[in-house]
Amino acid sequence: MKLVFEPLVTTLLTSFLLFLIACFLFLNSKRILTIGYHTLTIVCVLSIVRLLFPFEFSFTKNIYLNETAARIAGFFRKKHMLSPNIKVSVFDIGTFIWLIGIIIKLYKYVKTYKRDYFLIHSIGTDVSNNDRYSKLLACACQYYHFTRNFDVYEIEGLSSPMIFSICKPAILLPTQNQYTDQELIFIFRHEVGHFYYHHLLYHFFVELFSIVYWWNPLNKYIKNQIDALLEMSIDHNFSASTDETIAYLNCLLKVKKQSAQQQLFPKLNSSLSMNNLQESMLEKRFQLLTHSQKQHHFLSAFIIIVSIGIYLFSYCFTLKGNGLPDETKTGEMFLLTDENSYGISNGDGTYDLYLYSEYLETVDSLMRYDYVPIYNSLEDVPQN
């Protein structure tokens, strides 16, 4: 398996189609209630996973498009001679820039993480041994039937409660927060829930995805949507009774109001905040908690099956430009033969095909061209 232009295009189109399905379902709260946020999460995950594996396999079949698509593919794949021993294509240059971008983004992510870690431990006040916090945090852990000691820090200017880091998670609270015991239990249950359900790990994988596909203009929206789904899944834990739901919603409102008044501390990348996203997203969370519409299991199963089908189908076929023109300008039919065509090996598993000594396209398989003579360089081609 290797990264090739056409499979990458097929991957992007498939991922974009799945993401469009997720966006359509996510725009309306009633749709989320009808299919359930778990179904929406599955569609988003399939969209991301498809991007992580932009390859074709031995069983993959080609779907050949028109001549325009072939010319576009040929433009990106055609090798240009930089020196006697070096030939590169536009796709090679793009891949090199892509890799450089990944290295830069990864460096910035690690640098930002170290900065955040330093700020938390230098500016924040460690209140892990505070009797009140310890007691209420233990109650929150008991809800999930496990025991764990979390570091708790109060930080001046922090916008809202959040949990930070994967290796050693710490719960962060604004200083002078004036939360009641009930509100603190809700906050601790919320943040501990992110740890218990491995949401911090999911958040880390999404960050890695945005690093690898740093050029994707939809990255910000994808990250926001995934974060919102993680928050909604935690909100679901507070729907056991009407009184609990109302108290939790009031807590969310209080957190939202406080965050509007103070936000001096920089936003943390490796964290999940209780005060998630914009007003519209908070409204969606309220609607999902206060409405008791039944989930339509048949529709949910149908969407999941269709999404998985799109995902698997995309590995069975690759969109490729047709390298064989159907007719010449005079209208005469012709085919590649051992007399009018030849191929040049690029040394990397790809071949440049020529017809009447004019470049046609670059291919990575000779399956359909086994009758075409192959040479190591243009100098080796016999002169007629």
C-alpha positions in Angstrom: 0.0 0.0 0.0 1.3 3.5 -0.9 -0.1 7.0 -1.2 -1.3 7.6 -4.8 -3.1 10.5 -6.2 -6.4 8.8 -7.4 -7.0 6.8 -4.2 -6.4 10.0 -2.2 -9.0 11.8 -4.2 -11.4 8.9 -3.7 -10.7 9.0 0.0 -11.4 12.8 0.2 -14.7 12.5 -1.7 -15.9 9.6 0.5 -14.9 11.3 3.7 -16.6 14.5 2.6 -19.8 12.6 1.7 -19.9 11.0 5.1 -19.2 14.4 6.8 -22.1 16.0 4.8 -24.4 13.3 6.1 -23.3 14.0 9.7 -23.7 17.8 9.2 -27.2 17.4 7.8 -28.2 15.3 10.9 -26.4 17.7 13.3 -28.0 20.9 12.1 -31.4 20.2 13.8 -32.0 19.1 17.4 -35.0 17.0 16.4 -32.9 15.0 14.0 -30.3 14.3 16.7 -33.1 13.2 19.1 -34.6 11.0 16.3 -31.4 9.1 15.4 -29.5 9.5 18.7 -26.1 11.1 19.2 -24.4 7.7 19.1 -25.5 7.3 15.5 -24.2 10.7 14.7 -20.9 9.9 16.4 -20.5 6.7 14.3 -20.9 8.6 11.1 -18.3 11.2 12.1 -15.9 8.5 13.2 -16.2 6.7 9.8 -15.5 10.0 8.0 -12.3 10.6 10.1 -11.2 6.9 9.9 -11.6 6.9 6.1 -9.2 9.9 5.9 -6.6 8.0 8.0 -6.4 5.2 5.4 -6.2 6.8 1.9 -5.0 3.6 0.2 -6.2 1.1 -2.3 -5.8 -2.7 -2.0 -5.2 -5.6 -4.4 -9.0 -6.2 -4.7 -9.7 -2.5 -5.5 -11.3 -2.0 -9.0 -10.9 1.1 -11.1 -13.8 3.3 -12.2 -12.6 5.2 -15.3 -13.8 8.7 -15.8 -13.7 10.9 -18.9 -10.7 12.4 -20.6 -10.9 15.7 -18.6 -10.4 13.7 -15.4 -7.5 11.9 -17.0 -5.8 15.2 -17.9 -6.3 16.5 -14.3 -4.8 13.3 -12.9 -2.0 13.5 -15.5 -1.1 17.0 -14.5 -0.6 16.0 -10.9 1.2 12.7 -11.7 3.4 13.6 -14.7 7.1 13.4 -13.8 9.3 16.4 -14.6 13.1 16.1 -15.0 14.9 18.2 -12.4 18.3 16.5 -12.9 19.5 13.4 -14.8 18.7 11.3 -11.7 15.8 13.2 -10.2 12.2 13.3 -11.5 9.3 14.7 -9.6 5.6 15.4 -10.2 3.3 18.1 -8.8 1.8 15.3 -6.6 5.4 14.6 -5.2 5.9 18.2 -4.4 2.5 18.4 -2.7 3.2 15.3 -0.7 6.6 16.8 0.5 4.8 20.1 1.5 2.2 18.0 3.3 4.8 16.1 5.3 6.6 19.3 6.2 3.3 20.8 7.4 2.7 17.7 9.6 6.1 18.1 11.2 5.5 21.8 11.9 1.9 21.3 13.2 3.1 18.4 15.5 6.0 20.6 16.8 3.5 23.4 17.6 1.1 21.0 19.3 3.8 19.6 21.6 5.1 23.1 22.3 1.6 24.3 23.2 1.0 21.3 25.4 4.2 22.0 27.3 3.2 25.7 27.6 -0.2 24.8 29.0 1.2 22.3 31.4 3.7 24.8 32.7 1.1 27.5 33.1 -1.3 25.3 35.0 1.4 24.2 37.5 3.0 27.6 37.8 0.0 29.9 37.9 -2.6 27.5 39.2 -3.2 26.8 42.9 -3.1 23.1 43.8 -6.3 22.5 45.8 -6.3 18.7 45.5 -6.1 18.3 49.3 -9.0 20.7 50.0 -11.4 18.7 52.2 -14.5 20.0 50.4 -13.2 19.3 46.9 -11.9 15.9 47.9 -15.2 14.8 49.5 -17.3 16.0 46.5 -14.9 14.5 44.0 -15.1 11.2 45.7 -18.9 11.3 45.4 -18.5 12.0 41.7 -16.2 9.1 41.2 -18.6 6.9 43.2 -21.3 7.6 40.6 -19.1 5.8 38.0 -18.2 3.0 40.5 -14.4 3.6 40.5 -11.9 5.3 42.7 -9.2 7.6 41.5 -7.3 10.6 42.8 -7.4 13.6 40.4 -5.3 16.7 40.8 -7.5 19.8 41.2 -6.3 23.3 40.4 -7.8 26.7 40.8 -6.7 29.2 38.1 -7.3 32.9 37.9 -9.1 33.9 34.7 -10.1 30.4 33.6 -13.3 30.6 31.6 -15.0 27.5 32.9 -14.3 24.1 34.6 -12.4 21.6 32.4 -10.3 18.5 32.5 -6.8 18.6 31.0 -4.2 16.1 29.8 -4.3 12.4 29.0 -1.4 11.0 31.0 -2.2 12.6 34.3 -5.6 14.3 34.1 -6.2 17.4 36.2 -9.5 19.1 36.9 -9.3 22.9 36.5 -11.6 25.3 38.3 -11.8 29.1 38.2 -10.7 30.8 41.4 -13.5 32.3 43.6 -16.0 30.3 41.6 -18.7 30.4 44.3 -20.1 27.0 43.2 -22.5 25.3 45.6 -21.9 21.7 46.7 -24.5 20.4 44.3 -23.0 22.4 41.4 -19.5 21.1 42.2 -20.8 17.5 42.2 -22.3 18.1 38.8 -19.1 19.7 37.6 -16.9 16.8 39.0 -19.3 14.2 37.5 -19.1 15.9 34.2 -15.3 16.2 34.1 -14.7 12.7 35.6 -17.2 11.3 33.0 -14.9 12.6 30.2 -12.1 10.6 31.8 -14.2 7.5 32.5 -15.5 7.3 28.9 -12.1 7.9 27.4 -13.2 11.2 25.8 -9.8 12.7 26.4 -8.3 9.9 24.2 -10.9 10.6 21.5 -10.1 14.3 21.7 -6.4 13.5 21.3 -7.0 11.4 18.2 -9.1 14.2 16.6 -6.1 16.5 17.3 -3.8 14.1 15.6 -6.2 13.9 12.6 -6.2 17.7 12.3 -2.4 17.7 12.5 -2.1 15.1 9.7 -4.7 16.8 7.5 -3.6 20.3 8.5 -4.7 21.7 5.1 -8.3 20.6 5.5 -10.5 23.7 5.7 -13.2 21.8 7.7 -10.8 20.9 10.6 -12.2 23.5 12.9 -15.8 22.5 12.3 -15.0 18.8 12.7 -13.3 19.4 16.0 -16.1 21.5 17.3 -18.7 18.9 16.2 -16.8 16.0 17.9 -16.4 18.1 21.1 -20.1 18.9 21.1 -21.0 15.2 20.7 -18.7 14.3 23.6 -20.4 16.9 25.7 -23.9 15.7 24.8 -22.9 12.1 25.7 -22.0 13.4 29.2 -25.1 15.5 29.5 -27.1 12.3 29.0 -25.9 11.1 32.5 -28.0 13.9 34.1 -31.3 12.9 32.7 -32.3 10.4 35.4 -35.0 12.7 36.9 -36.6 16.0 36.0 -35.2 17.7 39.2 -31.7 16.6 38.5 -31.9 17.7 34.9 -33.2 21.2 35.9 -30.5 21.6 38.5 -27.8 20.5 36.0 -29.2 23.0 33.4 -29.0 25.8 35.9 -25.4 24.8 36.6 -24.6 25.0 32.9 -26.2 28.5 32.8 -24.1 29.6 35.7 -20.9 28.3 34.1 -21.9 30.1 30.9 -22.5 33.4 32.6 -19.2 33.2 34.5 -17.3 32.4 31.3 -18.7 35.5 29.7 -17.3 37.6 32.5 -13.7 36.2 32.7 -11.5 34.6 30.1 -8.0 35.8 30.7 -6.3 32.3 30.8 -5.4 31.0 27.3 -7.5 28.3 25.7 -6.1 24.8 26.3 -5.8 22.5 23.4 -5.6 19.2 25.3 -8.7 19.8 27.3 -12.5 19.4 27.3 -14.4 22.3 28.7 -17.9 22.1 30.4 -18.7 25.4 28.7 -18.7 24.0 25.1 -19.0 26.1 22.0 -21.4 28.9 21.1 -24.9 29.9 22.2 -26.5 27.7 19.5 -24.6 24.6 20.7 -25.7 25.3 24.3 -29.2 25.6 23.1 -29.0 22.2 21.4 -27.7 20.6 24.6 -30.6 22.1 26.5 -33.1 20.8 23.9 -31.7 17.3 24.0 -31.9 17.3 27.8 -35.4 18.7 28.1 -37.1 16.8 25.3 -38.1 13.2 25.7 -38.6 12.3 22.0 -38.1 8.6 21.4 -35.2 7.5 19.3 -36.2 5.9 15.9 -34.1 2.8 16.1 -35.0 1.6 12.5 -33.9 5.0 11.0 -30.7 4.9 13.2 -29.8 1.4 12.0 -30.5 2.5 8.4 -28.2 5.5 8.6 -25.5 3.4 10.2 -25.8 0.6 7.5 -25.7 3.2 4.7 -22.7 5.0 6.2 -20.8 1.7 6.7 -21.7 0.7 3.2 -20.3 4.0 1.8 -17.2 3.5 3.8 -16.6 -0.1 2.7 -17.6 0.5 -0.9 -15.0 3.3 -1.2 -12.3 0.7 -0.7 -13.6 -1.5 -3.5 -13.4 1.1 -6.2 -11.0 3.9 -7.1 -12.0 6.8 -9.4 -9.4 7.1 -12.2 -9.1 9.1 -15.4 -9.2 7.1 -18.5 -5.8 7.1 -20.0 -7.0 5.7 -23.3 -8.5 8.5 -25.6 -11.5 7.1 -27.5 -10.7 8.8 -30.8 -8.2 11.2 -32.4 -9.0 14.7 -33.6 -9.8 13.2 -37.1 -12.3 10.9 -35.6 -10.3 7.7 -36.1 -10.3 5.0 -33.5 -7.0 3.8 -32.0 -5.6 1.7 -29.1 -2.3 1.4 -27.4 -0.2 -1.3 -29.0 3.4 -2.4 -28.8 4.1 -0.4 -32.0 2.6 3.0 -31.1 3.2 3.2 -27.4 5.8 2.5 -24.7 6.2 3.0 -20.9 9.0 4.5 -18.8 9.7 3.1 -15.4 10.1 5.8 -12.7 11.8 3.4 -10.3 9.1 3.9 -7.6 6.5 1.5 -8.9 4.9 4.0 -11.3 5.2 4.2 -15.1 4.9 7.1 -17.6 2.9 6.0 -20.6 3.6 7.5 -24.1 1.5 7.3 -27.3 3.3 8.3 -30.5 6.1 9.7 -28.3 3.6 12.0 -26.5 3.0 11.7 -22.8 -0.4 10.2 -21.8 -0.5 9.6 -18.1 1.4 8.0 -15.1 0.0 4.7 -13.8 1.0 2.6 -10.8 0.0 -0.7 -12.4 0.6 -2.4 -15.7 -2.4 -4.7 -15.4 -4.1 -3.2 -18.5 -0.9 -2.5 -20.3 1.0 -5.8 -20.2 1.5 -5.6 -24.0 3.2 -2.1 -23.8 7.0 -2.3 -23.9 8.7 -0.8 -20.8 12.0 1.0 -20.7 14.1 2.4 -17.9 14.6 5.8 -19.5 13.6 7.8 -22.7 17.2 7.2 -24.0 16.5 3.5 -24.1 13.5 3.8 -26.4 14.4 2.6 -29.9 14.4 5.4 -32.5 12.3 4.5 -35.6 
